[in-house]
């Protein structure tokens, strides 16, 4: 069975709307795993080995989706919202079980395609 058959509609919708790369997935899951702390953009860049401009763009996108909040000036924290909170938990579990399958799911969906049924 494909991994998308094991993900809820909310998890599939989150991926299709807000996770367009493995880097975006890694950023979201890093924030989720450290949800009791806040992160500076530089700490996130150091941890993910990514450019600051990319991190800023991704943080802005995740903040607009309600998945990240600015905890203090220049510091970011995962935000467990009612729409996607359980879905992010589910995606984190799926990634631990089969990261390769989750990666394939991100890359095999046609651009602009939503899994929402």
GIDA-V633186 format. One record per residue. N is the residue number from 0. SS is DSSP state (H for helix, E for strand, L for the rest). OMEGA is omega as a letter, one per 40 degrees, with the letter a starting at -180 (* if undefined). Layout:
[[N,SS,OMEGA] [N,SS,OMEGA]]
//
This chain:
[[0,L,i] [1,L,a] [2,H,a] [3,H,i] [4,H,i] [5,L,a] [6,L,i] [7,L,i] [8,H,a] [9,H,i] [10,H,i] [11,H,i] [12,H,i] [13,H,i] [14,H,a] [15,H,a] [16,H,a] [17,H,a] [18,L,a] [19,L,i] [20,L,i] [21,H,i] [22,H,i] [23,H,i] [24,H,a] [25,H,i] [26,H,i] [27,H,a] [28,H,i] [29,H,i] [30,H,i] [31,H,a] [32,H,i] [33,L,a] [34,L,i] [35,L,a] [36,L,i] [37,L,a] [38,E,i] [39,E,i] [40,H,a] [41,H,i] [42,H,i] [43,H,i] [44,H,i] [45,H,a] [46,H,a] [47,H,a] [48,L,a] [49,L,i] [50,L,a] [51,H,a] [52,H,i] [53,H,a] [54,H,i] [55,H,i] [56,H,a] [57,H,i] [58,H,i] [59,H,i] [60,H,a] [61,H,i] [62,H,i] [63,H,i] [64,L,a] [65,L,a] [66,L,a] [67,E,i] [68,E,i] [69,E,a] [70,E,i] [71,E,a] [72,L,i] [73,L,i] [74,E,a] [75,E,a] [76,E,i] [77,E,i] [78,L,i] [79,L,a] [80,L,a] [81,L,a] [82,L,a] [83,L,a] [84,H,i] [85,H,i] [86,H,i] [87,H,i] [88,H,a] [89,H,i] [90,H,i] [91,H,i] [92,H,i] [93,H,i] [94,H,i] [95,H,a] [96,H,a] [97,H,a] [98,H,a] [99,H,i] [100,H,i] [101,H,i] [102,H,i] [103,H,i] [104,H,i] [105,H,a] [106,H,a] [107,H,i] [108,L,i] [109,L,i] [110,L,i] [111,L,a] [112,L,i] [113,L,i] [114,L,a] [115,L,a] [116,L,*]]
//
